[in-house]
Amino acid sequence: MIKLEQVFWHVWINGDLVPYQFARIHVLTHSLHYSGSVFEGERAYNGKVFKLKEHTARLIKSAEALGLKVPYNVDEIIKAHELVIKQNNIKDAYIRSLIWCGDESLNITNQYLSTNLLIAGIPSMPRSFEKGINLHVGRWRKAMPDSTPVQSKSAAQYNMAITSKKEAKALGYDDALLLDYEGYIAECTTTNIFFVKDKILYTPIADRFLNGITRQTIIEIAQDLSLEVKEERLKLEQIENFTGCFVTGTAIEVQNIDSIDLGNKKIIFDDHKIADRLKEEYGRIVRE
C-alpha cells in the first residue's frame, strides 16, 4: 500500500479535490474486475507537467479505443492537472491520471456504467541505476496488433508486462526484453528500447507496442543533434552488432543498458556516450 506521506494530500476525482484517505472505489467496480481502465504516467518538473497536452490527448484516445465515453475534453483535463498541482504545491512529481468504469453493473457491457477520471500526484523518486540495467529475453511475447489496440495505454496491456518483470527479477535481472508475435524485438516491460552503432540510433517500429511519448521526444532530440534514427524490425541476432543500448520512459527518462542475456550468450554494452548526451539534453528540455 502506498503510504500517506508518499502521496500528495488531495486527489482530483470527477471534478472534486478529495483528501487522499477518502479517495476510494467500490469492490464491485467494473474496471477492477475486467481490467477496463486506461491511464497515463506523467512527470511534473518544477510545477509543470512535461508534454501534458500529448499525454492527455492519448489518455482520451486510449479510452475511446475501449469504447469509453470520456466526459471531459483535453482542456478540462489539463485544468484539472493544474488544480492538483496548485492545491498540493507540487514541484517535482509523478502524476497518474486514470479513467475507469464504475460499479453500476458487473455485466461485460452496460449502457449505465459511469466513466470516471482521477488525477493524483506522487513525489518523484530517483529511479536511475548507477551501473545501468541488465536484461534477459522474456518468455512471453507481445500480442498481435490486430488482437488488441496497442496504442491504448490500458491496464489490460500491463498483465503480461508485470508477469515478465517479476520473472526477470526472480532470475536476477532488472527487466525483460520483450519480443513481438513474430519474434522481433519490441520493447521492455514499461520502456521503449534503442540501440546504438556508429552514431546511428536503431529502434523497433512502434506499430506493435505503445509508441511512448518519451520515445518520440528522444527521436526528436536525436534528430536535432544531427543523429540519424532508423526505425526497423530488429532481430535478436542483430544485438551483438550494436555498441550501445538504452531505454526510455516517463518515469525512468533515459537509462543505459549494460547487458542483455540472450540465453546462449550475454551481450555487453560499454558505449554510453550518445545515451548520456541524450539524457542530458532531455533533462534540460523537461525543466525549461
N, C-alpha and C positions, 0 to 999 in steps of 0.2 A: 504493500500500500504506500502511495506517495504521502510523505509526512507534510503536515500543515506548513512547516517552515520552508518546504521545497516548492510551494505554490503561492503565487501572488493572491492576495486576500479575496478579491472579487472576480467571479467568473460571469461572463455575459451569456445569458441563456434566453433565447426567444424575446429579445428586446429589454430584458431586465438584468441589472447587475446584482448577482446573487452571492452572498458570502460563501466561501469555499465549503464550509462544513454543511451547508444546506443544498449544495449542488448535487442532486441525486436523481436517479431514474428508477422506474419500477422494475421488479424482477421479471415481469412478463413483457418487457419492451421487445417489440418485433425484431429490431436490428440486433439485439443481444442474442437472439435465438438463431437468426438466419444470416448473420454477417452482412446485413443490409445497410451498412453505413459507409460514408466516404469522408475523407479528411485531408487536411493539409498540414505539413510541418513547415513552419516559417521561423525566421530569425529576426529579432529586433536588435539593432545596433544603435546605441546612444538614442534610444527612444523612437527609432524609425524602422519599420519592417521593410526589409530588402525585397524588392520585386513583389510588393503586396498586391498590386493590380493583377499581375500574372498568376500569382497563387490563387487569388480569389476567383478569377475567370476559370481556372482549371477546376477549382472546387465545384463551381456551378455545373461545368461540363461533365464532371465525374458523376454528379448526382443525376443529371439528365440522362446520362448513358444507362443508368439503372432504373430509369422511369420515374425518378423522384421529381416532384414539382417544388422548386425552391421558392419560398415566399419572400425572398429578398433579392435585390439586384446587386451588381458589383459595388456601386457607390454606397449603398446602405451597409453592406458588409464591411467595407473599408471604414466607414464612420464608426461602426461597432468596434473595430480594432482600435481606433483612436480613443474611444471611450475607455476601453480596457487599459490601454497604455497610460492615459491620464489619471484614471481612478487609482491605479496601482503604482503610479510614479515609476513606470518601467523604463529602464535604460537598456541593459542587455538581457535578452530573454529568448527562450524557445517558445513560440506561440503555436498552440494547437487549435485549429478550427475543425469542427466536426458536424456533419449533417446525418441525422438518423431518423428512422421511423418510430412512432410512438407505441403505446401499449393498448391501443384501442381494440386490437384483434391479433390472434396468432394464426389466422388464415394466411396462406402464402401470399395472396393478394387480397386487398380490401380497399374499397374506394374511400373509406372513412379514416384510414390511417393518417395521422398527422405527420408532417415533416418538420423536424426541429433542428435548431442550429445553436451551437455553443462556441465560445471563443475563450480560451484560457491561456495564461502565461506562466511559464516555469522558468526560474532563474537559470541562465546559461551555465552549464557545467563544462569544464575543459574536457574534450574528448580526443585530444591528439595522442598519438603513440610516438614516443621519443625515437624508437628504433624501427618504426614502420610496421606494417601489418603483414602477417603470414597467412596465406590462403591454402585451401585444398579444393579439389573439384568436388562439388556436391553431387550426391547420387540422384537427387530429384531434379527433373527438368521443367522448364517453363512450359505452360500450356500453349497450344496452337492459338495464334492470334484471332482465329475465327471462332474460338470456343468461349472467349471472354473478352470484354472491352479493355484491352491492355493499357489504354491511355486514361482509364478511370482509376484514380487513386482510392480504391475501395478496400475495406477491411478484409474482404474475402481473398484478395490478391496476396495478403501477407501470411496466410496459413502455411504455405509451403516455405516462405522465406524464414519464418520463425523456426520451423522444424529444421531447416537446413542450417541455420545459425546455431541452434542447440547442438546438433550433431557435430558441427565444426569445433565448437568449444569443448565438447566432450573428448574429441580426438586431439586436443592441444593446439588447435589453430584459432586465429582471431575471427575468421569469417570463411564463407564458402563462395567459390566462383561457380556461378550457375550457367548451365547450357540451355539452349532453346530446344525445341522438339526435334530438330534435325541434327543436333549435336554441335552447333556453332556456339561460340562464346556469346553470352547475353549480358550479364551484369553480376554484381554481388547481391547479397540479400536485401540491402537497403541503399545501395550506392551504384552509380554507373562507373564503368572502368575504361581507362585509357592506357595505351602502350606507346612507348617512345623508341624511335630509331632514327639516327642521323637528322635530328631536329625536326622530325615529322611525327605528328600525333596520329595514332590509329585508334579508332573506337568502333564498336559494333553499331550497325544501323539500328536506330531506335524505333523499329516498327513491330517488334515482338516483345517489347517491355516498355515500361514507363519512360518517356523522354524527359528526364529530370530537368528542372529549371536551372539548377547549378550546372548541370552538364551543358546546357545551352549557353549559359553565361561564360563558362570556361572556353568553349569553342570560339565565342566572340572575342574574348580576351586574347586567345592564342592568335587569331587572325589579325587582331590589332597589333600584335607583337611580330607580325610577319612570319608566323609559324604556319606551316602547311598542316591542314587537318584532313585526314582521309576516313570516311565512314564506310566500312566494309563488313562483309561476312568474314569472321575470323575463326580459324580452326585452332584446336589445342596445340597441334604440332607446330604452329607458327610462333608460339610464345617464346621458344628458345632463341628466336632471331631478334628479339627486342632487348634493348639495354636498360630501359626504364619502364616503370608502371606506377599508376596511381589511380585512386578512386575519388569520386566527387559526390557530394550530397549536402543538403541544407544544414544538417546537424554537424557533420564531420568536416565540411568545407572541402579542402583538398588534402588528401592524405597519401603519403608514399606507401607503395607495396614493396616489401623486402624480398618476398619469395612466394612462389606458387608450387605446391606439391602436386605433380601430375599422376602420382601413383608409382610409375616406373622410374621417374626422375624428378628432381627438385630444381626448379629454375630460380636463380638468384638475380636480383636486380640491384645494381650498385650505382647507377647513374641517375641521380635525383635532381640534377641542375635545372632542367626545364620545369619539373613539377614544383620545385621550390620557388622558381621565378613566378609561375602561375599562382601559387599560393599567396605569395607576397602581393601580387597585383590584385588578386581577388580580395584580400584583406583590406587593401586600400579602398577599393571601389565600394564595398559594402558599408564602409564607415564615412563615405562622403556626405 
